[in-house]
Structure formats: C-alpha cells, structure tokens
Amino acid sequence: MKTLINRGSVVSFCVVLALAIIVWQGVVTHERLTVLEKLVDVAWADTDNSYQYRADLVPQFVKAASATPNFDSSATATLLQAQAEVEKFRLDPKQVPTDSSRLNQYDQAQTVLTKSLFHVVAVPMIHHDVKVTTDFRNLTGRLINIQTNVAVARNRFIGAAQTYDQYVQGFPGVLYASAFGFKATAYFPPQAVAGNTVANATARN
C-alpha cells in the first residue's frame, strides 16, 4: 500500500512539476516575444519615418529643378510619378507588415523612387549646360544623408524582424506564439547603401 502511495505521490509531483515548467516557459516566452515584437515595431516606425523624410524632399527637388534653366522636365515628371506609386502602396507606419507581397510592392515602389531621385541629381552631370542653384546642391547633400539613414533604418528593421521571426517559428516559441497571438512578420530583402551612389556622382560634378 505504501509503495502505491509513494508511486502516486511521485507521479503527482512529476505532473505538477511538468505543469510548472510549462507555465514558467510560457511566461518567459511571452516576455521574450513581447520584447522582440516591440523592437520590430520601433524599427518599422523608424524605417517609415526615414522614407517619409525622403519623400518630403520630392516637392523641394521639383521646385528647385523648375527654377533651373534647361533642366530636363521629364526627370521631375518621372520623380512625381514614382512618388505617386509609393503613396499608392503606402503601409501603416504603426502596423508592422505581415503580408510579404504587399511589402514587396511597397519596396519596389521605393526602389523606383530612389532611382528617380538619383536621376534628378544626375541631370546636371549629364547636361553640362544646366547650372543648378545652391538650393539644389543643399538638397542633394540632404538626400545623401537621408538615403544613408533609410538604409540604416531598413537594415535594423530587417535584423529585428528576422530575430523575431526566428523566435516565433523556432523552439520553444512556436509552441506558444500562436496561443499568445504572435504572428511572423514580413521584412525587406537586404539592400546596399544607395547614398554612396549619390555621393560619388555629386563628387564628379
């Protein structure tokens, strides 16, 4: 009889211990996921802000170019069209994207905008009769800095999202993430710092 009681006590103890471990692991995992999710939220907001600062330069570049004699108007028209595409695929800055296809569309639109901005900057180098103003040169300098900030913020978002996703989809996070309402997020593909292209181009001007 005592043996049965002892075995029953051991089994009960093991069950209680297992439940305690499960609960403890759940608490730890939830806290970890919450921290990682917050880092992704902050990184995404910073990325969106950096892109928005760059978008604010578009009308300023258009205005400066319009005031420059012989400036190629097709370059500014393309720039405005690229900016309109970005707005069409604009994502919520307060909501980290989870749809890879939508993020890819947004990313492609931003890439086109980047090339359009660089083309506007390169116009005076292609057409030497175009003499840009000090305002245009100052905008070019700001673009270089902002583009570098975009690349840095973008890479931080990629890193934060990858770390979060690995935890959500790995062990033991995968056992708790769905129950706690945590979902994997989408992120950009790696990209080189395009600001160096502008810097090299303007240096040759």
Helices and strands as residue ranges (DSSP letters): H 2-55, H 57-66, H 73-88, H 100-126, H 134-169, H 173-180, H 195-203
